[in-house]
Amino acid sequence: MKKLPWHSLLLLLFTDSIFGWLIAASELLLESDKDLFLWLLGAGYVMLIVLALTAPLTMIQTVYSTWLKSDTRALLSIIFSAFLAVILIRWIQLFIRILVLLSAGALARIDLQVAGYTPLQAFKILAVFSLTGYGLGIIAHQLVRVIF
């Protein structure tokens, strides 16, 4: 039986809990009745991060190598990357939160890989811990909001 890397998985759980808390406390929810939609959108984002972290490297290399075979696509990629860099610098506080989520997920993924878990097992473990943390963050915010 393989041992789970508890330190990195708990860090991932806490990081996603904070993300869930921030989503539940966002100003968008205070101004609209679409809280369930935004919570599901956040859960989808969490799953997208988990999927990106557990996708096999060969699949990622195949996608990028086929995309960059022509000069036109390479130029479009450079222009799009420059545009993303400007957006990143403009909204640095948002991207710092995203970077923290990615870092915690990457640490947990590396620890799972070192422990000998397959990509599918790593995906399942990361998905459970990430979504549990995200849900706990939303629930904690709702409880605090009701109590206070």
Secondary structure by P-SEA (a helix, b strand, c coil): ccccaaaaaaaaaaaaaaaaaaaaacaaaaaccaaaaaaaaaaaaaaaaaaaaaccaaaaaaaaaaaaccaaaaaaaaaaaaaaaaaaaaaaaaaaaaaaaaaaaaaaaaaaaaacccaaaaaaaaaaaaaaaaaaaaaaaaaaaaac
